[in-house]
C-alpha cells in the first residue's frame, strides 16, 4: 500500500496548485500542475511495471 500512498500524497500536494490555476488563473501554478502530472504519470508507469513483475513471478 506504500505505492498507493505515494500516489495519494502526490495528488494532495497538487491540490493547491490546481485551485490557483483554475480558479485564480495563476499561470505559474499551471506549470507546477503540469510538472506534477508528469511525475504522476511516471509514478503510475513504475507501479504498472512493478505489478506486472509481481504478477509474472507468482
Protein Blocks (a to p, Z undefined) as FASTA:
>chain_A
ZZmmmmmmmmmmmmmmmmmmmmnopaklmmmmmmmmmmmmmmmmmmmmmmmmmmmmZZ
